Amino acid sequence: MKAAIINQFGGPKVFEIRDIERPEIKADQILIKVITVSINPIDWKQRKGNHKFILGSPFPIVLGYDVCGEVEEAGTGITKFKNGDIVFGVLDNKYGGAMAEYAVGHENCFSIKPDNISNEEAAAFPMVSLTSLQALRDTVNLKPEQTILINGASGGVGHVAIQIAKILGARVIAVSSTQSKDFVEQFKPDLFIDYKTQDILKLDMKVDIFFDVAANYTFPKTKHLLNPGGVYLNLEYINTLKKMPVNWLHQLFSKGKKARSLLMKHNNADLDLISQWIIENKLRISLDKTFTLEKISDAHEYAQQGHNKGKNVVVISN
């Protein structure tokens, strides 16, 4: 099968398009013919080698987690899917493996693709929507009428988090740049703030959750913006672990204010819930640019600049 592989860590140009063997499945896995894949920050961070001390260097590596594809083969233990089903989800293999004509994953990684979205949109949804849902519902227990500030509101997680926060009944303050104002406001935040013209750290308001999607701030710098019991939340799980002693000290005598982070969990019940919201038109995804597999280097170079509005997608097959 054709795949985009890397044989070394580095910049976007390390990708090679090669023919490699098709992966084999276990009893609790499905093999999918990949249609579309979306790019997340974890992909280009892993390409650079940021996680090599955790995941090793098992070259050649096929990157990519977010995927939409057709079930080609189902393991003997699979009960939810059958050959021919169009599914979407987040792969659970080391380094993912989606940037290829075929990929494998466990049953818990997938859900049936809703009929009212495209294959490109389906590949863009899983990681950002699961991350947003689990962050807001589980990690910080966001409640109706609470106020959440989302810093980095125009990105993949950011614009989905706005919508999920609204579904959960919260008041949303979206932070991005003026160039992204029209894009962000289509998702109906209660307030938009341009970080280039207003210093977020000097806001004359309090919030219950400071969701730092862009990871521009820290708990010590933002805790004065939090209501008692408020939470500073980011997605930099490993860096947050490193800062735990500092965060713990700052949590002392701070009226219950906390710093939290998370790792997304594979959970097809959550993905089924997201699918239902998509079907009910409560949740939508925005696509920025679309690339072919042969342009994977260009796709990574563009994505890691961090200025995209929504998600970038690679089309593998039709």
N, C-alpha and C positions, 0 to 999 in steps of 0.2 A: 504494500500500500504506500501511497505517497504521504509524506509527513514533513513538517518543518521541525528540524532537529537542531540542537546545539551540542557541540563537542568540547566547548569551553565556556566559561562564564565571561561576560563582558558586555559591550555595547550592542545596539540593535543589529549591527552587521555580522554578528556571530552566527546568525541563522543560516542553515543550508536546507534546500529542498532535496530530499533523498527518498529512495524506495527502501522501506524496511518491512519486516515481517508483521503480519496482522496479529494483534494480541489474542490470546486464548482466554476463554472465560471459565470461571469456577461455577459450582452449582448455584450459588447465590448471587450471580452477576448476570448482567445482560451485555451483549455486544451491540453497539449501535453504529449505523452508517451515518457519519457526521454530516450535517447539512450546514450548520453555522456555529461559530464560536465567538464569544465576546472577550474583550481584554479588560482585565482588572489590574490595579496596582500591584497585587501580589505576583502577577505574571512577569512584569518587567523587573521587579525586585529580585525574583528568583533567577531570572536571566542574568542579572548582575552578580549573582552569587551570595546574596544577602542571607540566604537560609542554608548555605552549604554545610555549616557546622551542625545543623539539626538533621538535614535530609541527605547529606553526603553528596557525592559527585558521580552518580551512576550513568556516565555518558554511554551512548548518546541519549540525551534527554528530550522528551517531547513535552512542551509546556501547555498550559491552558486548562481551565477548570469549568467555566461556563459553557454549556453545550446544548444544542438542539439537534436531534437526529431521529432516524427511523430504526426501530428494533430489528436487528438482523438475526439475532439468535438469543434465546432465553435459556438460562441454566435450569437444571432439573428442579431446583428449589424455588423457582420464581412463580409467584401466584398472581401478581398484580398486572403484569405486562405480557403481551404476546407479539409474535412476529408481525411487523407491519405497523405497529403503534408508533405514532410520532410523540416523542417525549422531550422534556427539557429538564435540566438539573445541573448540579455541581458535582463533578467527579471527585472521588475520594482516594485516588491513587497518589503516590509520592510524585510530586511535580505535576499532577493532573493528567496530561496525555491527550488533550482534546484537539490539538493542532495537527490533525491527521485525518485520513479518510475513514478510519474506524477507531473506536475507543470503547473501553469497558468501564463499568461501574456497578456498585451494589444496588439492589432494588431500592434501598432507602434514600438513594441520591436523586430519584427521578419522580416526576409526575407527568400525567398526560398533558400535552400542549393544548391550551384553550384554542377553540376554533376562531376566535375573534381577534387574534394577533398573528403577525407574520412570523416566519421562521427566524428572521433577524431579531425581531423583538423578543421572541422566546429565548434566544441565546443570551440576550442582554439582561433578562429579569433575574435569574436565580440567585446569584451571590449577593447582589446589592439588596434585593428584597428580603432574603433570609437574614442577612446581617442587620438590616434596619428593623425588621420585626422582632428579632431576638434581642437586639439592643434595647429597644424602647419598651417592649412588653415584659421581658424577663430580667434584663440586667438592671434597668432603672425603675421598672414597675410604673411606667408613665400612666397617670390617671386623668380622667376627664377634668377639664378646667385648669389643669396645671399648665405652666408656661415653659416651653422648651425653645432654646436658642440653637439654631443649626448653623454652624460655621462651615462654609464650603457647600452651600446649598445648590450650586449649579452642577455639581459632579454627579456621578452615578449613584452613589449612596445618598448624597444630599437631596436630590430632587425626589427620590423615592421615599426618603425619610419624612419629608414634608407631608406627603400624601398619607403615609401610615400614621403619623402623629395626628393628622386631622381625623382619620378613621377612628382613632382611639379617643377622640374628643378633646385633644389638647389645643392650647393657643400656641401658634407657631411664629417665631421671629426668624426670618431667613437672612443670612449674611452672605453677601457675595459682592461682586463689583458692578458698577453701573452698566458695563457692557453686557452683563448677564441679567439685568433687571427684568426685561420683558420675558425672557425665558423662564426665570424663576417664578414670576408673578402669575404665570398661567396655571401653576399648581396651588394657587389660592392661600399663600401664607397670610397671617394676620398683619404682619409688618415686615417690610423689606429694609435692610440697612446696608449701605455701601461702605465697606471697610476702608476704602481709600479716602473717603471724606469724613468719616466718623471713627474715632478711636474706640474700638469695642470695649477696651478696659476702662473707659471713662463714661460708660453708659449710665444714665440716671434712672436705672430700673433694676429690678431683681428678677431672677428666673429660677425655676425649680430644677431644670436640667440644662447644662451647657454641653451640647453635643458637638465636640470639636472634630468634625469629619476631616477637615483639612490639616489637623494636627499642628496648628500654628501657635498654640498656647499650652499652658500647663495648669495643673490644679492650684499650685501656690499663687499663680498670677491671676486666676479667675475666681477664686473662692469668695472674694468680696462681692461678686455679682450674684451669688447663690443665696436663695432663701434658706432659713434653718432647715436642715435635713436634705438640702439640695445635693445634686450629683454632677461632678465634672466627668464626662464620658468621652473616650476616644477609642480608636481602632488599632492603636499601636500597642498590641498586647505585650510583646517582648520588651519593648522600651519601658512600658508601664511597670512590668515586673522588676526591671532594674532600678526603677525609681521608688519602689515600695517603701523603703525606709524613710526617704524624704517626704513622700506623701503621707505616711503614717504620722510623722511628727507634725505636719501641717494640719492633720485631721484632729489633733488634740486641741481641746478648747475652741472648736470651730462650730459649735452648735449642731453637731451631727452631720456636717457636710462631709462628702466622701468623693474619692476618685475611683473610677471604675473603667475597665476595658473588657473586651470579649474576643473570643474566637468563635466564628460561625460554626454551628453544629449541623450535620446532615440530618434532616428530619423531613420525611415526605408528607407527614401530617401538616407541618407548617407550609410546605410547598403546595399542598392541596388547598389550604386556606388562601394562599396568595392567588392560586388559580381561580378560586371562587370570586375573589375581589376583582380579578381581571375580567372574568365573565360578566360580572355585575357593573363593569365600567367604573369601579371605584379606584382603580389603580392602573396607571399607564406608565410606559417607559419612553424616554426620548433617545433617539439615535443621533449621533453626531456624524461619524464617517463610516463608510463600508469599504473593505479591502478584499482582495483575493489572497489566497494562500501564498502565491508567489511574491506578494507585496508585504509579507509579514514584517520585514525589517522596517519598512515605512510606517506600518501600523504601530509598532512598538515605539518608534521614534516620536511619532505624533502623540501617542497616549501618555508617554512619560513626561511630556511638557506640562501636563496638568491643567491645561486651559480648555479642555473639551466641555461641551454642554451636553451632558448625557453620556451614552455609551458608544464605544467603537466596536464594530463587528467585522469578523473575517468570514467570508463565504467559502465553504469547502466544496460543496456540491449543490446541485439544484434538485 
